[in-house]
């Protein structure tokens, strides 16, 4: 079976559109000129008929349509000329093409009978008459074409620069996202190895099991490669592997509860978005206290367009009302959300009712990777110094 290249088939179609538009433009001008001639000469003793008005107008404008191709060719050829050289070259060409147009129209109309005098129109008579009549209009048409072509070239260059800037901005966002994602792995790896080193002498069997779980966790992390988003189902599975390691360390002091809406499991979320929130709750919420701790992870669709993720604990809470814990994990979460979803996301960390802290992430419901969703990304700095995406087109749920 032959494979048809879509690029090759689109070129002729575009060419035919240009031809159609070109013919339609000059035909419209000819029809307008015909109406003007017919109406302007209605008060004459021998007014011009519609047929004659149409014939002469089409001869005039179609002649210039043919010559306009030469004008466009000259515009491309002299595109790199500047200043006085550009103006002089086009002015000389305008005079030559004006005479060529008069000559061509005179040749086409020679031999016709004058409506007013009844005489046969000769080429010499027509040339002398039309040189005067068409002198200004031909120059005007020439410069309209030149300036129109120049404007089109500037527009194309502007769109090309805009496209390149958009592509560079997107590549920059992808690079930053990848850097932020890679920052998470060594972050929890360092903390886990630190825990293993503290247990390796006092509880060697527990440390051995933690190493095995850590190996599985790192393998699962590497399996996703450069993916920025995974399904919520995959994210929860990864989080459970991480929590197995932490439960070995906390033993009976840690209880974990999941409340995941079934319909939300197929939605896409940033990879490793929940792990830093859970780790933050463990390190800063539960570790400082000796009593048993509890972490609750929930995911629900709010209105069909927004996914809400929550991680709450019954730990010591934040320092002050609406205070914020500092650290690599939380700043990483904020930056990745801003890069991926712009203003369509929100992240809040606050004291929970009844004690402890609660982290809430809201983001658009997406089932397609954002790499498949058309978007324009414009980067700007936030008030707090964190990068933010000013314009991101969210995908559909």
C-alpha positions as CSV (number, residue, x, y, z in Angstrom):
1,X,0.0,0.0,0.0
2,X,1.4,3.4,-1.0
3,X,1.8,5.9,1.8
4,X,0.6,9.4,0.9
5,X,2.5,12.3,2.5
6,X,0.1,14.8,3.9
7,X,2.5,17.6,3.3
8,X,2.8,16.8,-0.4
9,X,-1.0,16.7,-0.8
10,X,-1.6,20.0,1.0
11,X,0.7,22.0,-1.2
12,X,-1.4,21.8,-4.4
13,X,-4.5,22.5,-2.4
14,X,-2.9,25.7,-1.1
15,X,-1.8,26.6,-4.5
16,X,-5.3,26.3,-6.0
17,X,-6.6,28.4,-3.1
18,X,-4.1,31.1,-4.1
19,X,-5.1,30.9,-7.7
20,X,-8.8,31.1,-6.9
21,X,-8.3,34.1,-4.6
22,X,-6.1,35.8,-7.3
23,X,-8.7,35.4,-10.0
24,X,-11.6,36.4,-7.7
25,X,-9.8,39.6,-6.6
26,X,-9.3,40.8,-10.2
27,X,-12.7,39.7,-11.3
28,X,-14.3,41.7,-8.4
29,X,-12.4,44.8,-9.5
30,X,-13.4,44.3,-13.1
31,X,-17.1,44.0,-12.1
32,X,-17.0,47.1,-10.0
33,X,-15.3,49.1,-12.8
34,X,-18.0,47.8,-15.3
35,X,-20.7,49.1,-13.1
36,X,-18.9,52.5,-12.7
37,X,-18.5,52.9,-16.5
38,X,-22.1,51.9,-17.2
39,X,-23.6,54.3,-14.6
40,X,-21.2,57.2,-15.4
41,X,-22.2,57.2,-19.1
42,X,-25.9,56.8,-18.7
43,X,-26.5,60.5,-19.5
44,X,-24.6,60.4,-22.8
45,X,-26.5,60.4,-26.1
46,X,-25.2,57.0,-26.8
47,X,-24.7,55.3,-23.4
48,X,-22.4,52.3,-23.1
49,X,-24.1,48.9,-22.9
50,X,-23.5,46.4,-20.1
51,X,-21.8,44.1,-22.5
52,X,-19.3,46.7,-23.7
53,X,-18.7,47.9,-20.2
54,X,-17.9,44.4,-19.0
55,X,-15.8,43.6,-22.1
56,X,-13.6,46.7,-21.7
57,X,-13.3,46.4,-17.9
58,X,-12.2,42.8,-18.0
59,X,-9.7,43.5,-20.8
60,X,-8.2,46.3,-18.6
61,X,-8.1,44.5,-15.3
62,X,-7.2,41.0,-16.6
63,X,-4.3,42.6,-18.5
64,X,-3.0,44.1,-15.3
65,X,-3.7,40.8,-13.5
66,X,-1.2,39.1,-15.8
67,X,1.3,41.9,-15.4
68,X,0.9,41.8,-11.6
69,X,2.6,38.4,-11.6
70,X,5.7,40.2,-12.9
71,X,5.2,42.8,-10.1
72,X,5.1,40.1,-7.4
73,X,8.2,38.4,-9.0
74,X,10.1,41.7,-8.9
75,X,9.0,42.2,-5.2
76,X,10.6,38.8,-4.3
77,X,13.7,39.5,-6.4
78,X,14.3,42.9,-4.8
79,X,13.2,42.0,-1.3
80,X,16.8,42.5,0.0
81,X,17.2,45.9,-1.5
82,X,17.0,48.8,0.9
83,X,16.5,52.6,0.9
84,X,17.0,54.6,-2.3
85,X,18.0,51.5,-4.4
86,X,14.7,49.8,-3.5
87,X,12.6,52.8,-4.3
88,X,14.4,53.6,-7.6
89,X,14.2,50.0,-8.8
90,X,10.5,49.8,-8.2
91,X,9.8,53.3,-9.6
92,X,11.5,52.3,-12.8
93,X,9.6,49.0,-13.0
94,X,6.3,50.9,-12.3
95,X,6.8,53.1,-15.3
96,X,7.7,50.2,-17.6
97,X,4.8,48.1,-16.5
98,X,2.4,51.1,-16.8
99,X,3.5,51.4,-20.5
100,X,3.2,47.7,-20.9
101,X,-0.3,47.7,-19.6
102,X,-1.4,50.6,-21.8
103,X,0.1,48.8,-24.8
104,X,-1.6,45.5,-24.0
105,X,-5.0,47.1,-23.5
106,X,-4.6,49.2,-26.7
107,X,-3.8,46.0,-28.6
108,X,-6.8,44.2,-27.2
109,X,-9.3,47.0,-27.9
110,X,-7.9,48.1,-31.3
111,X,-10.4,47.5,-34.1
112,X,-13.5,48.2,-32.0
113,X,-16.0,50.8,-33.0
114,X,-16.2,54.0,-30.9
115,X,-19.7,54.3,-29.3
116,X,-19.7,58.1,-29.6
117,X,-18.0,58.8,-33.0
118,X,-18.6,55.5,-34.8
119,X,-14.9,55.4,-35.9
120,X,-12.7,52.4,-35.7
121,X,-10.3,52.7,-32.8
122,X,-6.7,52.3,-33.8
123,X,-3.8,51.1,-31.6
124,X,-2.0,54.6,-31.9
125,X,-5.2,56.5,-30.9
126,X,-5.9,54.2,-28.0
127,X,-2.3,54.3,-26.8
128,X,-2.1,58.1,-26.7
129,X,-5.5,58.3,-24.9
130,X,-4.9,55.6,-22.4
131,X,-1.3,56.7,-21.5
132,X,-2.9,59.9,-20.1
133,X,-5.9,58.2,-18.5
134,X,-4.1,55.3,-16.9
135,X,-0.8,57.0,-15.9
136,X,-1.7,57.7,-12.3
137,X,-3.9,54.6,-11.8
138,X,-1.2,52.3,-13.1
139,X,1.4,53.7,-10.8
140,X,-1.1,53.5,-7.9
141,X,-1.8,49.9,-8.6
142,X,1.8,49.0,-8.8
143,X,2.7,50.5,-5.4
144,X,-0.4,49.0,-3.8
145,X,0.9,45.6,-4.9
146,X,4.4,46.3,-3.7
147,X,3.3,47.6,-0.3
148,X,0.8,44.8,0.0
149,X,3.6,42.2,-0.7
150,X,5.9,44.0,1.7
151,X,3.3,43.9,4.4
152,X,2.6,40.2,3.8
153,X,6.4,39.4,4.1
154,X,6.6,41.3,7.4
155,X,3.5,39.4,8.6
156,X,5.0,36.1,7.7
157,X,8.3,37.0,9.4
158,X,6.3,38.1,12.5
159,X,4.4,34.8,12.6
160,X,7.6,32.8,12.1
161,X,9.3,34.6,15.0
162,X,6.2,34.1,17.1
163,X,6.2,30.4,16.3
164,X,9.9,30.1,17.1
165,X,9.4,32.0,20.4
166,X,6.5,29.8,21.3
167,X,8.5,26.6,20.5
168,X,11.5,27.9,22.6
169,X,9.2,28.8,25.5
170,X,7.6,25.3,25.4
171,X,11.1,23.7,25.3
172,X,12.1,25.8,28.2
173,X,9.0,24.7,30.2
174,X,9.7,21.1,29.4
175,X,13.3,21.4,30.5
176,X,12.3,23.1,33.8
177,X,9.7,20.5,34.4
178,X,12.2,17.7,33.8
179,X,14.7,19.4,36.2
180,X,12.0,19.8,38.8
181,X,10.9,16.1,38.4
182,X,14.5,14.9,38.7
183,X,14.9,17.0,41.8
184,X,12.3,14.8,43.6
185,X,14.1,11.5,43.2
186,X,17.3,12.4,45.0
187,X,15.2,14.2,47.6
188,X,13.2,11.2,48.9
189,X,16.2,8.9,48.1
190,X,18.4,10.9,50.5
191,X,15.8,10.9,53.3
192,X,15.1,7.2,52.9
193,X,18.8,6.3,52.9
194,X,19.2,8.4,56.0
195,X,16.5,6.4,57.7
196,X,18.0,3.1,56.6
197,X,21.4,4.1,58.0
198,X,19.8,4.9,61.3
199,X,18.2,1.5,61.5
200,X,20.9,-0.7,59.9
201,X,22.5,-1.5,63.3
202,X,19.6,-1.4,65.7
203,X,17.0,-3.1,63.4
204,X,18.9,-4.8,60.5
205,X,16.0,-6.8,59.3
206,X,13.8,-3.7,59.0
207,X,16.6,-1.9,57.2
208,X,17.0,-4.9,54.8
209,X,13.3,-4.8,53.9
210,X,13.5,-1.0,53.4
211,X,16.3,-1.5,51.0
212,X,14.3,-4.0,49.0
213,X,11.2,-1.7,49.0
214,X,13.4,1.3,48.0
215,X,14.8,-0.8,45.0
216,X,11.2,-1.5,43.8
217,X,10.3,2.2,44.3
218,X,13.2,3.5,42.2
219,X,12.5,0.9,39.5
220,X,8.9,2.2,39.4
221,X,10.1,5.8,39.2
222,X,12.4,5.0,36.3
223,X,9.7,3.1,34.4
224,X,7.9,6.4,33.6
225,X,11.0,7.9,31.9
226,X,10.4,11.5,30.9
227,X,6.6,11.4,31.5
228,X,5.4,14.5,33.2
229,X,1.9,13.1,33.9
230,X,0.6,9.7,34.8
231,X,-2.9,8.4,35.7
232,X,-4.0,8.9,39.2
233,X,-4.2,5.2,39.5
234,X,-0.5,4.9,38.8
235,X,0.4,7.8,41.1
236,X,-1.5,6.1,44.0
237,X,0.2,2.8,43.3
238,X,3.6,4.5,43.5
239,X,2.6,6.3,46.7
240,X,1.6,3.0,48.3
241,X,5.1,1.7,47.6
242,X,6.6,4.7,49.2
243,X,4.3,4.4,52.2
244,X,5.4,0.7,52.7
245,X,8.9,2.0,53.4
246,X,7.6,4.6,55.8
247,X,5.4,2.2,57.6
248,X,8.4,-0.1,58.2
249,X,10.0,2.9,60.0
250,X,7.0,4.1,61.9
251,X,5.7,0.5,62.6
252,X,2.4,0.8,64.5
253,X,2.6,4.5,64.9
254,X,1.4,5.2,61.3
255,X,-2.1,4.6,59.9
256,X,-2.9,5.5,56.2
257,X,-6.3,5.9,54.7
258,X,-7.2,6.3,51.0
259,X,-10.5,7.8,49.7
260,X,-10.2,7.8,45.9
261,X,-13.2,8.4,43.7
262,X,-13.3,5.6,41.1
263,X,-14.1,8.0,38.2
264,X,-11.0,10.0,39.1
265,X,-8.5,7.2,38.8
266,X,-8.1,7.5,35.0
267,X,-7.4,11.3,35.2
268,X,-3.9,12.5,34.7
269,X,-1.9,14.1,37.4
270,X,1.8,15.3,37.6
271,X,4.0,12.4,38.3
272,X,5.3,12.4,42.0
273,X,2.9,15.1,43.0
274,X,1.5,13.3,46.1
275,X,4.8,11.8,47.4
276,X,6.3,15.2,48.5
277,X,3.0,16.1,50.2
278,X,2.9,12.8,52.2
279,X,6.6,13.1,53.0
280,X,6.1,16.6,54.3
281,X,3.2,15.4,56.5
282,X,5.4,12.6,57.9
283,X,8.5,14.7,58.5
284,X,6.9,17.9,59.9
285,X,3.6,16.7,61.1
286,X,4.0,13.2,62.6
287,X,7.6,12.8,63.5
288,X,7.7,15.5,66.2
289,X,5.0,13.7,68.2
290,X,5.2,10.4,70.0
291,X,1.5,9.4,69.6
292,X,0.3,7.3,66.7
293,X,-0.3,9.4,63.6
294,X,-2.7,9.2,60.7
295,X,-2.5,10.3,57.1
296,X,-5.5,10.5,54.8
297,X,-5.2,10.8,51.0
298,X,-8.3,11.6,49.0
299,X,-9.1,12.4,45.4
300,X,-12.5,13.7,44.1
301,X,-13.9,15.4,41.1
302,X,-15.5,18.7,42.2
303,X,-17.6,19.8,39.2
304,X,-16.6,17.5,36.4
305,X,-13.8,19.9,35.3
306,X,-11.7,20.1,38.5
307,X,-9.8,17.3,40.3
308,X,-9.1,17.9,44.0
309,X,-6.3,16.0,45.8
310,X,-6.0,16.2,49.5
311,X,-3.3,15.0,51.9
312,X,-4.1,15.6,55.6
313,X,-2.5,14.5,58.9
314,X,-3.3,14.7,62.6
315,X,0.2,15.9,63.5
316,X,1.5,19.1,65.1
317,X,0.0,21.4,62.4
318,X,1.6,24.5,61.1
319,X,3.3,27.4,62.9
320,X,0.4,29.9,63.2
321,X,-2.8,30.1,61.2
322,X,-2.3,29.5,57.5
323,X,1.4,29.2,58.1
324,X,3.6,27.3,55.5
325,X,6.2,24.6,55.9
326,X,9.3,25.3,54.0
327,X,11.3,22.8,52.0
328,X,12.3,21.5,48.6
329,X,9.2,19.2,48.3
330,X,6.6,21.9,48.6
331,X,8.4,24.5,46.4
332,X,8.8,21.8,43.8
333,X,5.1,21.0,43.9
334,X,4.2,24.7,43.5
335,X,6.6,25.2,40.6
336,X,5.5,22.1,38.7
337,X,1.8,22.9,39.0
338,X,2.4,26.5,37.8
339,X,4.4,25.2,34.8
340,X,1.9,22.6,33.8
341,X,-1.4,24.3,34.4
342,X,-0.8,28.0,34.9
343,X,-3.7,29.8,36.5
344,X,-5.9,26.7,36.1
345,X,-4.4,25.2,39.3
346,X,-4.2,26.0,42.9
347,X,-2.2,24.7,45.9
348,X,-3.1,25.4,49.5
349,X,-1.5,24.3,52.8
350,X,-3.3,25.1,56.0
351,X,-4.2,23.9,59.5
352,X,-6.9,21.2,59.4
353,X,-10.0,21.4,61.5
354,X,-9.4,19.3,64.6
355,X,-5.6,19.5,64.4
356,X,-2.9,18.7,62.0
357,X,-2.3,20.1,58.5
358,X,-4.1,19.7,55.2
359,X,-2.6,20.1,51.7
360,X,-5.0,20.7,48.9
361,X,-4.2,20.6,45.1
362,X,-6.8,21.5,42.5
363,X,-6.1,21.0,38.8
364,X,-8.0,20.5,35.5
365,X,-9.5,17.2,34.7
366,X,-7.3,15.8,31.9
367,X,-7.3,12.4,30.2
368,X,-4.9,13.3,27.4
369,X,-1.2,14.1,28.1
370,X,-0.5,17.8,27.9
371,X,2.1,17.2,25.2
372,X,-0.9,16.3,22.9
373,X,-2.9,19.4,23.8
374,X,-2.2,22.5,21.7
375,X,-1.1,25.3,23.9
376,X,0.8,28.5,23.9
377,X,3.1,29.0,26.9
378,X,4.4,32.5,28.0
379,X,6.7,32.4,30.9
380,X,6.8,35.1,33.6
381,X,8.1,35.3,37.1
382,X,5.7,35.3,40.0
383,X,5.6,37.8,42.9
384,X,7.3,35.3,45.1
385,X,10.1,34.5,42.6
386,X,8.6,31.2,41.5
387,X,8.2,30.7,37.7
388,X,4.7,30.7,36.4
389,X,3.0,30.0,33.1
390,X,1.0,33.0,32.1
391,X,-1.0,31.3,29.4
392,X,-1.7,27.6,29.2
393,X,-4.6,26.0,27.3
394,X,-6.0,23.2,29.5
395,X,-7.0,20.0,27.9
396,X,-10.5,18.5,28.1
397,X,-11.7,16.0,30.7
